[in-house]
Amino acid sequence: MSHETHTHGYIESKDKVLARLRRIEGQVRGLQRMVDEDTYCIDILTQVSAVKKALESVALGLLDDHLSHCVADAVREGGDVADEKITEASDAIARLVRS
C-alpha cells in the first residue's frame, strides 16, 4: 500500500504536532536528569505517566486526523482501498489500546 497518494491530515497542524513532540522530548530529558540526580522513584513515575499521557494525546490527535482525512477519502472511493484503510486504522487503534 502506498502512503504517498494522499496528503496526510496532520499536515495542516504539522507545526503544532512538532511543538508537542519537542515538549515531550524535553520531558524525557527531564526524566533522564531526575534519574541522574537520584530523584525519588515515585516522583519519576509521576513524570513517566505525564509523558505517556502526552504521547497518547499526540497519537489520538494523529488518529483523529487520519480518520477524518485518509480514511474518509478512502471510504468515499470505496472498494479495496477503503477496506484496507479501515483495517489499517483498526490495527492502529488496537495497538494504542494495548500500549
PyMOL commands that place a pseudoatom at each C-alpha (Angstrom):
pseudoatom trace, name=CA, resn=MET, resi=1, chain=A, elem=C, hetatm=0, pos=[0.000, 0.000, 0.000]
pseudoatom trace, name=CA, resn=SER, resi=2, chain=A, elem=C, hetatm=0, pos=[1.290, 3.424, -0.901]
pseudoatom trace, name=CA, resn=HIS, resi=3, chain=A, elem=C, hetatm=0, pos=[1.061, 6.222, 1.659]
pseudoatom trace, name=CA, resn=GLU, resi=4, chain=A, elem=C, hetatm=0, pos=[2.143, 8.802, -0.934]
pseudoatom trace, name=CA, resn=THR, resi=5, chain=A, elem=C, hetatm=0, pos=[-1.146, 9.075, -2.837]
pseudoatom trace, name=CA, resn=HIS, resi=6, chain=A, elem=C, hetatm=0, pos=[-2.902, 11.313, -0.299]
pseudoatom trace, name=CA, resn=THR, resi=7, chain=A, elem=C, hetatm=0, pos=[-1.899, 14.353, 1.693]
pseudoatom trace, name=CA, resn=HIS, resi=8, chain=A, elem=C, hetatm=0, pos=[-1.762, 13.345, 5.330]
pseudoatom trace, name=CA, resn=GLY, resi=9, chain=A, elem=C, hetatm=0, pos=[-4.378, 15.050, 7.506]
pseudoatom trace, name=CA, resn=TYR, resi=10, chain=A, elem=C, hetatm=0, pos=[-1.877, 16.198, 10.124]
pseudoatom trace, name=CA, resn=ILE, resi=11, chain=A, elem=C, hetatm=0, pos=[-0.012, 18.324, 7.564]
pseudoatom trace, name=CA, resn=GLU, resi=12, chain=A, elem=C, hetatm=0, pos=[-2.371, 21.202, 8.380]
pseudoatom trace, name=CA, resn=SER, resi=13, chain=A, elem=C, hetatm=0, pos=[-1.292, 21.054, 12.031]
pseudoatom trace, name=CA, resn=LYS, resi=14, chain=A, elem=C, hetatm=0, pos=[2.269, 19.843, 11.465]
pseudoatom trace, name=CA, resn=ASP, resi=15, chain=A, elem=C, hetatm=0, pos=[3.837, 22.733, 13.413]
pseudoatom trace, name=CA, resn=LYS, resi=16, chain=A, elem=C, hetatm=0, pos=[1.548, 22.040, 16.370]
pseudoatom trace, name=CA, resn=VAL, resi=17, chain=A, elem=C, hetatm=0, pos=[2.391, 18.307, 16.335]
pseudoatom trace, name=CA, resn=LEU, resi=18, chain=A, elem=C, hetatm=0, pos=[6.110, 19.040, 16.120]
pseudoatom trace, name=CA, resn=ALA, resi=19, chain=A, elem=C, hetatm=0, pos=[5.883, 21.534, 19.006]
pseudoatom trace, name=CA, resn=ARG, resi=20, chain=A, elem=C, hetatm=0, pos=[4.132, 18.953, 21.170]
pseudoatom trace, name=CA, resn=LEU, resi=21, chain=A, elem=C, hetatm=0, pos=[6.737, 16.315, 20.311]
pseudoatom trace, name=CA, resn=ARG, resi=22, chain=A, elem=C, hetatm=0, pos=[9.548, 18.724, 21.174]
pseudoatom trace, name=CA, resn=ARG, resi=23, chain=A, elem=C, hetatm=0, pos=[7.867, 19.421, 24.508]
pseudoatom trace, name=CA, resn=ILE, resi=24, chain=A, elem=C, hetatm=0, pos=[7.652, 15.662, 25.141]
pseudoatom trace, name=CA, resn=GLU, resi=25, chain=A, elem=C, hetatm=0, pos=[11.311, 15.321, 24.175]
pseudoatom trace, name=CA, resn=GLY, resi=26, chain=A, elem=C, hetatm=0, pos=[12.105, 17.918, 26.848]
pseudoatom trace, name=CA, resn=GLN, resi=27, chain=A, elem=C, hetatm=0, pos=[10.043, 15.950, 29.373]
pseudoatom trace, name=CA, resn=VAL, resi=28, chain=A, elem=C, hetatm=0, pos=[12.049, 12.800, 28.557]
pseudoatom trace, name=CA, resn=ARG, resi=29, chain=A, elem=C, hetatm=0, pos=[15.313, 14.693, 29.019]
pseudoatom trace, name=CA, resn=GLY, resi=30, chain=A, elem=C, hetatm=0, pos=[13.909, 15.837, 32.362]
pseudoatom trace, name=CA, resn=LEU, resi=31, chain=A, elem=C, hetatm=0, pos=[13.315, 12.193, 33.289]
pseudoatom trace, name=CA, resn=GLN, resi=32, chain=A, elem=C, hetatm=0, pos=[16.936, 11.415, 32.473]
pseudoatom trace, name=CA, resn=ARG, resi=33, chain=A, elem=C, hetatm=0, pos=[18.056, 14.273, 34.746]
pseudoatom trace, name=CA, resn=MET, resi=34, chain=A, elem=C, hetatm=0, pos=[15.789, 13.018, 37.522]
pseudoatom trace, name=CA, resn=VAL, resi=35, chain=A, elem=C, hetatm=0, pos=[17.366, 9.556, 37.337]
pseudoatom trace, name=CA, resn=ASP, resi=36, chain=A, elem=C, hetatm=0, pos=[20.849, 11.048, 37.149]
pseudoatom trace, name=CA, resn=GLU, resi=37, chain=A, elem=C, hetatm=0, pos=[20.091, 13.131, 40.260]
pseudoatom trace, name=CA, resn=ASP, resi=38, chain=A, elem=C, hetatm=0, pos=[18.695, 10.102, 42.161]
pseudoatom trace, name=CA, resn=THR, resi=39, chain=A, elem=C, hetatm=0, pos=[15.208, 11.596, 42.395]
pseudoatom trace, name=CA, resn=TYR, resi=40, chain=A, elem=C, hetatm=0, pos=[12.642, 9.697, 44.446]
pseudoatom trace, name=CA, resn=CYS, resi=41, chain=A, elem=C, hetatm=0, pos=[11.163, 6.813, 42.397]
pseudoatom trace, name=CA, resn=ILE, resi=42, chain=A, elem=C, hetatm=0, pos=[7.536, 7.884, 42.836]
pseudoatom trace, name=CA, resn=ASP, resi=43, chain=A, elem=C, hetatm=0, pos=[8.342, 11.367, 41.510]
pseudoatom trace, name=CA, resn=ILE, resi=44, chain=A, elem=C, hetatm=0, pos=[9.965, 9.817, 38.434]
pseudoatom trace, name=CA, resn=LEU, resi=45, chain=A, elem=C, hetatm=0, pos=[6.973, 7.514, 37.917]
pseudoatom trace, name=CA, resn=THR, resi=46, chain=A, elem=C, hetatm=0, pos=[4.647, 10.513, 38.117]
pseudoatom trace, name=CA, resn=GLN, resi=47, chain=A, elem=C, hetatm=0, pos=[6.614, 12.206, 35.334]
pseudoatom trace, name=CA, resn=VAL, resi=48, chain=A, elem=C, hetatm=0, pos=[6.671, 8.986, 33.264]
pseudoatom trace, name=CA, resn=SER, resi=49, chain=A, elem=C, hetatm=0, pos=[2.857, 8.966, 33.489]
pseudoatom trace, name=CA, resn=ALA, resi=50, chain=A, elem=C, hetatm=0, pos=[2.765, 12.577, 32.305]
pseudoatom trace, name=CA, resn=VAL, resi=51, chain=A, elem=C, hetatm=0, pos=[4.981, 11.757, 29.304]
pseudoatom trace, name=CA, resn=LYS, resi=52, chain=A, elem=C, hetatm=0, pos=[2.838, 8.737, 28.452]
pseudoatom trace, name=CA, resn=LYS, resi=53, chain=A, elem=C, hetatm=0, pos=[-0.327, 10.850, 28.631]
pseudoatom trace, name=CA, resn=ALA, resi=54, chain=A, elem=C, hetatm=0, pos=[1.254, 13.497, 26.382]
pseudoatom trace, name=CA, resn=LEU, resi=55, chain=A, elem=C, hetatm=0, pos=[2.251, 10.857, 23.813]
pseudoatom trace, name=CA, resn=GLU, resi=56, chain=A, elem=C, hetatm=0, pos=[-1.231, 9.349, 23.910]
pseudoatom trace, name=CA, resn=SER, resi=57, chain=A, elem=C, hetatm=0, pos=[-2.671, 12.800, 23.266]
pseudoatom trace, name=CA, resn=VAL, resi=58, chain=A, elem=C, hetatm=0, pos=[-0.457, 13.218, 20.186]
pseudoatom trace, name=CA, resn=ALA, resi=59, chain=A, elem=C, hetatm=0, pos=[-1.400, 9.723, 18.998]
pseudoatom trace, name=CA, resn=LEU, resi=60, chain=A, elem=C, hetatm=0, pos=[-5.121, 10.403, 19.406]
pseudoatom trace, name=CA, resn=GLY, resi=61, chain=A, elem=C, hetatm=0, pos=[-4.819, 13.677, 17.516]
pseudoatom trace, name=CA, resn=LEU, resi=62, chain=A, elem=C, hetatm=0, pos=[-2.993, 11.949, 14.658]
pseudoatom trace, name=CA, resn=LEU, resi=63, chain=A, elem=C, hetatm=0, pos=[-5.575, 9.169, 14.650]
pseudoatom trace, name=CA, resn=ASP, resi=64, chain=A, elem=C, hetatm=0, pos=[-8.410, 11.685, 14.502]
pseudoatom trace, name=CA, resn=ASP, resi=65, chain=A, elem=C, hetatm=0, pos=[-6.745, 13.460, 11.567]
pseudoatom trace, name=CA, resn=HIS, resi=66, chain=A, elem=C, hetatm=0, pos=[-6.168, 10.121, 9.846]
pseudoatom trace, name=CA, resn=LEU, resi=67, chain=A, elem=C, hetatm=0, pos=[-9.804, 9.082, 10.235]
pseudoatom trace, name=CA, resn=SER, resi=68, chain=A, elem=C, hetatm=0, pos=[-11.074, 12.493, 9.117]
pseudoatom trace, name=CA, resn=HIS, resi=69, chain=A, elem=C, hetatm=0, pos=[-8.887, 12.672, 6.027]
pseudoatom trace, name=CA, resn=CYS, resi=70, chain=A, elem=C, hetatm=0, pos=[-7.259, 9.447, 4.808]
pseudoatom trace, name=CA, resn=VAL, resi=71, chain=A, elem=C, hetatm=0, pos=[-9.950, 7.010, 5.904]
pseudoatom trace, name=CA, resn=ALA, resi=72, chain=A, elem=C, hetatm=0, pos=[-12.847, 9.300, 4.949]
pseudoatom trace, name=CA, resn=ASP, resi=73, chain=A, elem=C, hetatm=0, pos=[-11.332, 9.838, 1.484]
pseudoatom trace, name=CA, resn=ALA, resi=74, chain=A, elem=C, hetatm=0, pos=[-10.803, 6.090, 1.046]
pseudoatom trace, name=CA, resn=VAL, resi=75, chain=A, elem=C, hetatm=0, pos=[-14.372, 5.320, 2.106]
pseudoatom trace, name=CA, resn=ARG, resi=76, chain=A, elem=C, hetatm=0, pos=[-15.645, 7.799, -0.496]
pseudoatom trace, name=CA, resn=GLU, resi=77, chain=A, elem=C, hetatm=0, pos=[-13.549, 5.966, -3.120]
pseudoatom trace, name=CA, resn=GLY, resi=78, chain=A, elem=C, hetatm=0, pos=[-14.807, 2.597, -1.883]
pseudoatom trace, name=CA, resn=GLY, resi=79, chain=A, elem=C, hetatm=0, pos=[-13.544, -0.831, -2.830]
pseudoatom trace, name=CA, resn=ASP, resi=80, chain=A, elem=C, hetatm=0, pos=[-10.329, -2.450, -1.640]
pseudoatom trace, name=CA, resn=VAL, resi=81, chain=A, elem=C, hetatm=0, pos=[-8.706, 0.890, -0.753]
pseudoatom trace, name=CA, resn=ALA, resi=82, chain=A, elem=C, hetatm=0, pos=[-11.493, 1.626, 1.743]
pseudoatom trace, name=CA, resn=ASP, resi=83, chain=A, elem=C, hetatm=0, pos=[-11.272, -1.843, 3.291]
pseudoatom trace, name=CA, resn=GLU, resi=84, chain=A, elem=C, hetatm=0, pos=[-7.500, -1.535, 3.546]
pseudoatom trace, name=CA, resn=LYS, resi=85, chain=A, elem=C, hetatm=0, pos=[-7.637, 1.894, 5.234]
pseudoatom trace, name=CA, resn=ILE, resi=86, chain=A, elem=C, hetatm=0, pos=[-10.295, 0.757, 7.715]
pseudoatom trace, name=CA, resn=THR, resi=87, chain=A, elem=C, hetatm=0, pos=[-8.280, -2.353, 8.625]
pseudoatom trace, name=CA, resn=GLU, resi=88, chain=A, elem=C, hetatm=0, pos=[-5.132, -0.248, 8.958]
pseudoatom trace, name=CA, resn=ALA, resi=89, chain=A, elem=C, hetatm=0, pos=[-6.925, 2.221, 11.274]
pseudoatom trace, name=CA, resn=SER, resi=90, chain=A, elem=C, hetatm=0, pos=[-8.431, -0.599, 13.349]
pseudoatom trace, name=CA, resn=ASP, resi=91, chain=A, elem=C, hetatm=0, pos=[-4.984, -2.165, 13.766]
pseudoatom trace, name=CA, resn=ALA, resi=92, chain=A, elem=C, hetatm=0, pos=[-3.531, 1.199, 14.850]
pseudoatom trace, name=CA, resn=ILE, resi=93, chain=A, elem=C, hetatm=0, pos=[-6.338, 1.649, 17.394]
pseudoatom trace, name=CA, resn=ALA, resi=94, chain=A, elem=C, hetatm=0, pos=[-5.707, -1.857, 18.746]
pseudoatom trace, name=CA, resn=ARG, resi=95, chain=A, elem=C, hetatm=0, pos=[-2.004, -1.052, 19.178]
pseudoatom trace, name=CA, resn=LEU, resi=96, chain=A, elem=C, hetatm=0, pos=[-2.859, 2.144, 21.073]
pseudoatom trace, name=CA, resn=VAL, resi=97, chain=A, elem=C, hetatm=0, pos=[-5.286, 0.331, 23.347]
pseudoatom trace, name=CA, resn=ARG, resi=98, chain=A, elem=C, hetatm=0, pos=[-2.739, -2.392, 24.137]
pseudoatom trace, name=CA, resn=SER, resi=99, chain=A, elem=C, hetatm=0, pos=[0.054, 0.090, 24.936]
for i in range(1, 99): cmd.bond("trace and resi %d" % i, "trace and resi %d" % (i + 1))
show_as sticks, trace
zoom trace
